[in-house]
């Protein structure tokens, strides 16, 4: 969600908290600008505490550039990291997880 999409007076923080309480995965789009967004790190921290999968998608950054960021947590640097151009692969895998019998 971009800050331009947030209405004045909205309960953005509460909406994000509710989303993160119910989420089964967190998909994070990292851009060179996203590395500087405090909300991105807050959301990642909440997902990490809940032990839900965090999927890192890069746009405008290489994996090497992302992994060399001093402020990127080690637990993100060890994950499978995909490029935005490869997002279809993630959605295909997500579709299989969602439709697998007995899975929640």
C-alpha positions in Angstrom: 0.0 0.0 0.0 1.4 3.4 -0.9 1.1 6.3 1.5 -0.8 8.2 -1.3 -3.6 5.6 -1.0 -4.2 6.4 2.7 -7.1 8.7 3.3 -6.8 11.5 5.9 -8.2 10.3 9.2 -8.2 6.6 8.2 -7.3 3.9 10.7 -4.4 2.8 8.6 -2.4 1.4 11.5 -5.3 -0.6 12.8 -6.2 -1.9 9.3 -2.6 -3.1 8.9 -2.5 -4.7 12.4 -5.8 -6.5 11.6 -4.4 -7.7 8.3 -1.2 -9.0 9.8 -3.1 -10.8 12.5 -5.1 -12.7 9.9 -2.4 -13.1 7.2 -0.9 -16.5 6.3 1.9 -14.9 4.3 3.4 -11.5 3.7 4.5 -10.5 0.2 6.9 -7.5 0.4 7.9 -5.5 -2.6 11.3 -4.0 -2.1 12.3 -1.0 -4.2 15.3 1.3 -3.6 12.8 3.6 -1.9 11.1 0.8 0.0 14.2 0.1 2.0 13.7 3.4 3.7 10.0 3.0 4.6 9.5 2.4 8.3 6.1 0.7 7.8 7.8 -1.9 5.6 10.1 -2.9 8.4 7.3 -2.8 11.0 5.1 -5.1 8.8 8.1 -7.5 8.3 8.8 -7.6 12.0 5.1 -8.4 12.8 5.1 -11.2 10.2 8.4 -12.6 11.6 7.1 -12.6 15.2 4.0 -14.5 13.9 6.3 -16.9 12.1 4.5 -16.6 8.8 6.3 -16.8 5.5 7.8 -13.5 4.2 8.3 -13.4 0.5 10.7 -10.8 -0.8 10.1 -9.4 -4.2 12.7 -7.1 -5.7 12.1 -4.3 -8.2 15.0 -1.9 -9.1 17.4 -3.9 -6.9 19.4 -7.0 -7.6 19.6 -9.7 -5.0 23.2 -8.8 -4.3 22.3 -5.2 -3.7 19.5 -6.2 -1.4 21.6 -8.6 0.6 24.4 -6.0 0.9 22.0 -3.5 2.6 23.2 -3.1 6.2 19.7 -2.5 7.5 18.2 -5.7 5.9 17.6 -8.3 8.6 19.7 -11.5 8.2 16.5 -13.6 8.2 15.4 -11.9 5.0 18.8 -12.2 3.4 18.6 -16.0 3.8 15.2 -16.3 2.1 14.4 -17.1 -1.5 14.2 -13.7 -3.1 12.4 -13.2 -6.4 12.4 -10.5 -9.0 9.2 -8.8 -9.8 9.5 -10.2 -13.3 9.3 -13.7 -11.8 6.2 -13.0 -9.6 4.1 -15.4 -11.7 6.1 -18.3 -10.3 5.1 -17.2 -6.8 1.5 -16.9 -7.7 1.5 -20.3 -9.2 3.0 -21.8 -6.1 0.6 -19.9 -3.9 -2.3 -21.2 -6.0 -1.1 -24.8 -5.3 -0.8 -24.1 -1.6 -4.3 -22.5 -1.4 -6.0 -25.3 -3.3 -4.1 -28.2 -1.7 -6.5 -30.6 0.2 -6.2 -30.3 4.0 -4.2 -27.1 3.8 -5.2 -23.9 5.6 
